[in-house]
């Protein structure tokens, strides 16, 4: 399948999407994040249409990634088929062969010991949003839908939205949802750090722009992340980038898109700058240094006190 027109494409297979089905190499949010956080050279290396060698490498998802993919399938009702592996781990040859066969067929291998957790996770996700503004959001809509557009710099952009409610396709103030599972904490103060580290702010801004371009009469896009922990009690939280975070992400999307367009036109993909960087401590490093210095100063004072007493005693004698 090759996409040559902007629009919404509900039936693009996952493997085809990741291989980039657009007529010319397109910019995805993951490639954009790599370009912004590392360099154009890294973005070129990770792109399956530019670096054909990486497209030939077999997928090697981790156990946690398989759990997350399977949970997506149960929550959204769409995605790769799940193959339950009758084993407690992948150490045996039989389990490894079953896993490899499932992957080769485009399925998701999940250990029997993990499958019960996947089902509980999916149930917790749906129950967890019942008391939030996302209540009922999964009742009607499109899952794993691909959208493609051109941007102001001439780039093709592509996204794959986890969930687009039916109401969003009518335009106006629309909502899109991205489901994230995590092996760590989904607590707001913890996941916020993860979200920025993973560049999800850039993803939200990028997806919002593409949806605005392909859906009719869109006035604004609310892009929310539904985050679920992979371990009991399967904590659920809902997040959205707004205010300063969104503004900064929009600027990075624009600059990254301009850089992508320039690299595509010139056929040059520079790596890191070769200029010497001058490193100043971030705020958290300075604060930690102050705390450490204070602790050392107090310890030295405590050690010095007996010596001063002895010196005064000797002077008196």
Secondary structure, DSSP 4 states (H G I P E B T S, - for coil): --B-S-EEETT--HHHHHH--BSS--B-HHHHHHHHHT-HHHHHHH-TTT-HHHHTSPP---HHHHHHHHHHHHHHS-SSPEEEESSSSS-SHHHHHHHHHHHHTT-EEEEHHHHHHHHHHHHHHHHHTTTSTTTTTTSSEEEEEEEEEE-TTS-EEEEEEEEEEGGGGG-EEEEEEEEEEESS---HHHHHHHHHHTTHHHHHHHHHHHHHHHSTTEEEEEEEEEEEESSTT--EEEE---HHHHHHHHHHHHHHHHHHHHHHHHT----S--SPPPP---HHHHHHHHHHHHHHHHHHHHHHHHHHHHHHHHHH-
